[in-house]
Each structure stands twice: as C-alpha cells, then as structure tokens.
Amino acid sequence: MCHCDDSEGGVCECGHHDHEGECECGCHSGHHFERRYQTKAEKIAELEDYLTDLKAEVQAVEEHLADLRR
C-alpha cells in the first residue's frame, strides 16, 4: 500500500514515483486485493472481541446509572 504525503511534495513512501506518473510498485493502479471473507477462526475471534466490548459497555452504563441515582 502506498502512503503518499502531499505535504512533502507528493513523495510516495514506496519511493517509486512523484505523482507525475504511474507508480512502479502498482500502488496506484487500482488493482489491489481486499479480502471479503473471514475464516471461521477469524470470525469467532472478532465476535469474542465484540462480546467483550459489549460487556464492558453494559458495566459502564450500570456504573453511570448507579452514580446518577446517588
């Protein structure tokens, strides 16, 4: 992936171009791969993280309600 920084005169971190032409590494060609599917293990891990976040949110709401009721 190209990390261009126009504040430095349009120099690409990949070092292959200066935004006046096509990058040699292909980072601006529009033909990059993005995954669309997750493995079962990845989906389980994502859902476990989400559940942990939800539990923390419930605890925070319960604490906030307890503070408001005092």
N, CA, C and O of each residue as an XYZ file, in Angstrom:
280
protein
N       0.845     -1.183      0.000
C       0.000      0.000      0.000
C       0.883      1.236      0.000
O       1.892      1.285      0.704
N       0.517      2.203     -0.764
C       1.260      3.455     -0.866
C       0.791      4.410      0.227
O      -0.407      4.541      0.480
N       1.732      5.062      0.860
C       1.397      6.057      1.881
C       1.895      7.412      1.404
O       2.963      7.867      1.814
N       1.131      8.048      0.547
C       1.553      9.322     -0.036
C       1.398     10.450      0.973
O       0.468     10.452      1.780
N       2.284     11.375      0.924
C       2.237     12.529      1.805
C       2.446     13.768      0.950
O       3.576     14.124      0.617
N       1.336     14.425      0.597
C       1.424     15.597     -0.267
C       2.126     16.766      0.403
O       2.565     17.694     -0.276
N       2.238     16.734      1.735
C       2.934     17.823      2.419
C       4.431     17.788      2.127
O       5.135     18.774      2.346
N       4.912     16.651      1.633
C       6.328     16.528      1.302
C       6.513     16.524     -0.214
O       7.361     15.800     -0.736
N       5.729     17.324     -0.911
C       5.890     17.437     -2.358
C       5.388     16.245     -3.133
O       5.854     15.996     -4.245
N       4.443     15.494     -2.574
C       3.883     14.364     -3.289
C       4.813     13.170     -3.391
O       4.727     12.401     -4.348
N       5.688     13.006     -2.433
C       6.616     11.876     -2.467
C       5.937     10.680     -1.822
O       5.383     10.775     -0.727
N       5.990      9.577     -2.505
C       5.388      8.346     -2.030
C       6.390      7.613     -1.152
O       7.576      7.561     -1.478
N       5.924      7.040     -0.032
C       6.819      6.304      0.850
C       7.462      5.120      0.147
O       8.554      4.690      0.520
N       6.788      4.590     -0.871
C       7.383      3.461     -1.579
C       8.582      3.921     -2.389
O       9.402      3.095     -2.792
N       8.706      5.236     -2.641
C       9.865      5.797     -3.305
C       9.929      5.570     -4.794
O      10.974      5.800     -5.402
N       8.853      5.129     -5.399
C       8.886      4.785     -6.808
C       8.354      5.871     -7.740
O       8.515      5.748     -8.954
N       7.735      6.915     -7.230
C       7.200      7.940     -8.129
C       7.004      9.257     -7.399
O       7.147      9.330     -6.179
N       6.683     10.278     -8.142
C       6.460     11.587     -7.539
C       5.093     12.150     -7.950
O       4.900     13.364     -8.019
N       4.160     11.247     -8.218
C       2.782     11.594     -8.585
C       2.682     12.274     -9.943
O       1.649     12.866    -10.258
N       3.713     12.203    -10.737
C       3.631     12.717    -12.097
C       3.415     11.582    -13.081
O       3.125     11.822    -14.253
N       3.549     10.392    -12.632
C       3.358      9.236    -13.493
C       2.907      8.048    -12.680
O       2.689      8.154    -11.473
N       2.769      6.928    -13.335
C       2.316      5.716    -12.656
C       3.409      5.184    -11.745
O       4.580      5.146    -12.121
N       3.027      4.782    -10.568
C       3.975      4.231     -9.607
C       4.443      2.868    -10.093
O       3.635      2.056    -10.543
N       5.721      2.617    -10.005
C       6.283      1.346    -10.452
C       5.831      0.170     -9.593
O       5.774     -0.966    -10.062
N       5.510      0.453     -8.328
C       5.108     -0.648     -7.455
C       3.639     -1.007     -7.654
O       3.180     -2.011     -7.108
N       2.890     -0.214     -8.421
C       1.490     -0.513     -8.701
C       0.528     -0.087     -7.623
O      -0.645     -0.460     -7.658
N       1.003      0.698     -6.652
C       0.139      1.054     -5.537
C      -0.985      1.998     -5.946
O      -1.929      2.180     -5.177
N      -0.920      2.600     -7.119
C      -1.983      3.485     -7.586
C      -2.695      2.921     -8.805
O      -3.440      3.634     -9.478
N      -2.472      1.655     -9.089
C      -3.049      1.069    -10.295
C      -4.515      0.714    -10.126
O      -5.207      0.469    -11.114
N      -5.003      0.682     -8.882
C      -6.392      0.324     -8.638
C      -6.622     -1.175     -8.649
O      -7.768     -1.616     -8.571
N      -5.562     -1.972     -8.744
C      -5.686     -3.420     -8.788
C      -5.128     -4.036     -7.511
O      -4.246     -4.893     -7.565
N      -5.638     -3.603     -6.370
C      -5.168     -4.182     -5.120
C      -6.200     -5.177     -4.613
O      -7.375     -5.102     -4.974
N      -5.770     -6.087     -3.795
C      -6.616     -7.159     -3.278
C      -7.121     -6.802     -1.890
O      -6.341     -6.443     -1.009
N      -8.411     -6.902     -1.705
C      -9.024     -6.740     -0.389
C      -9.825     -7.994     -0.088
O     -10.652     -8.425     -0.891
N      -9.572     -8.571      1.073
C     -10.303     -9.769      1.460
C     -11.763     -9.438      1.702
O     -12.088     -8.373      2.227
N     -12.626    -10.336      1.325
C     -14.065    -10.173      1.537
C     -14.605    -11.141      2.576
O     -15.658    -10.897      3.164
N     -13.905    -12.217      2.801
C     -14.389    -13.275      3.690
C     -13.389    -13.532      4.797
O     -12.186    -13.317      4.649
N     -13.935    -14.005      5.925
C     -13.097    -14.347      7.066
C     -13.141    -15.850      7.274
O     -14.123    -16.514      6.942
N     -12.061    -16.370      7.828
C     -12.083    -17.772      8.217
C     -12.987    -17.900      9.444
O     -13.321    -16.911     10.097
N     -13.370    -19.129      9.738
C     -14.208    -19.369     10.908
C     -13.508    -18.882     12.178
O     -14.142    -18.269     13.037
N     -12.210    -19.151     12.302
C     -11.446    -18.732     13.486
C     -11.392    -17.214     13.591
O     -11.493    -16.668     14.690
N     -11.234    -16.525     12.460
C     -11.212    -15.057     12.473
C     -12.567    -14.492     12.894
O     -12.629    -13.531     13.661
N     -13.643    -15.082     12.401
C     -14.989    -14.609     12.745
C     -15.272    -14.829     14.233
O     -15.845    -13.966     14.898
N     -14.866    -15.989     14.743
C     -15.050    -16.277     16.174
C     -14.284    -15.268     17.017
O     -14.822    -14.736     17.988
N     -13.033    -15.002     16.654
C     -12.218    -14.041     17.406
C     -12.841    -12.654     17.364
O     -12.861    -11.948     18.372
N     -13.350    -12.262     16.200
C     -13.993    -10.953     16.066
C     -15.238    -10.864     16.953
O     -15.456     -9.855     17.623
N     -16.045    -11.913     16.952
C     -17.259    -11.915     17.774
C     -16.933    -11.948     19.262
O     -17.637    -11.333     20.064
N     -15.866    -12.665     19.640
C     -15.459    -12.683     21.045
C     -15.011    -11.291     21.492
O     -15.343    -10.860     22.596
N     -14.265    -10.590     20.646
C     -13.851     -9.215     20.947
C     -15.068     -8.310     21.073
O     -15.139     -7.471     21.972
N     -16.025     -8.484     20.164
C     -17.248     -7.675     20.180
C     -18.027     -7.928     21.471
O     -18.531     -6.987     22.084
N     -18.129     -9.189     21.885
C     -18.835     -9.535     23.115
C     -18.152     -8.907     24.329
O     -18.828     -8.407     25.228
N     -16.823     -8.928     24.362
C     -16.068     -8.293     25.445
C     -16.373     -6.800     25.500
O     -16.583     -6.244     26.578
N     -16.396     -6.153     24.339
C     -16.722     -4.722     24.280
C     -18.141     -4.451     24.758
O     -18.380     -3.483     25.481
N     -19.078     -5.295     24.361
C     -20.471     -5.120     24.800
C     -20.608     -5.269     26.312
O     -21.329     -4.508     26.957
N     -19.914     -6.250     26.866
C     -19.966     -6.446     28.318
C     -19.386     -5.245     29.055
O     -19.918     -4.826     30.083
N     -18.299     -4.695     28.532
C     -17.696     -3.506     29.145
C     -18.651     -2.317     29.045
O     -18.735     -1.512     29.972
N     -19.358     -2.202     27.946
C     -20.324     -1.117     27.774
C     -21.474     -1.258     28.770
O     -21.903     -0.269     29.366
N     -21.973     -2.475     28.952
C     -23.047     -2.715     29.929
C     -22.576     -2.321     31.321
O     -23.310     -1.665     32.060
N     -21.366     -2.713     31.685
C     -20.830     -2.371     33.001
C     -20.721     -0.856     33.161
O     -21.057     -0.322     34.218
N     -20.261     -0.170     32.138
C     -20.121      1.286     32.207
C     -21.477      1.959     32.359
O     -21.611      2.918     33.119
N     -22.472      1.472     31.653
C     -23.818      2.045     31.757
C     -24.378      1.797     33.155
O     -24.984      2.689     33.750
N     -24.179      0.594     33.676
C     -24.659      0.290     35.027
C     -23.990      1.187     36.065
O     -24.655      1.670     36.982
N     -22.687      1.417     35.933
C     -21.973      2.310     36.848
C     -22.476      3.736     36.728
O     -22.652      4.427     37.732
N     -22.703      4.170     35.516
C     -23.190      5.532     35.295
C     -24.582      5.712     35.901
O     -24.857      6.740     36.521
N     -25.455      4.729     35.727
C     -26.785      4.803     36.327
C     -26.690      4.821     37.839
O     -27.414      5.572     38.493
N     -25.810      4.008     38.409
C     -25.654      3.981     39.866
C     -25.189      5.339     40.385
O     -25.663      5.804     41.421
N     -24.250      5.982     39.659
C     -23.788      7.313     40.058
C     -24.911      8.332     39.979
O     -25.028      9.186     40.858
N     -25.725      8.261     38.964
C     -26.814      9.215     38.799
C     -27.888      9.041     39.863
O     -28.544     10.009     40.246
N     -28.072      7.831     40.337
C     -29.110      7.557     41.330
C     -28.670      7.952     42.740
O     -29.502      7.961     43.647
N     -27.408      8.274     42.954
C     -26.931      8.663     44.287
C     -27.272     10.071     44.600
O     -26.945     10.560     45.682
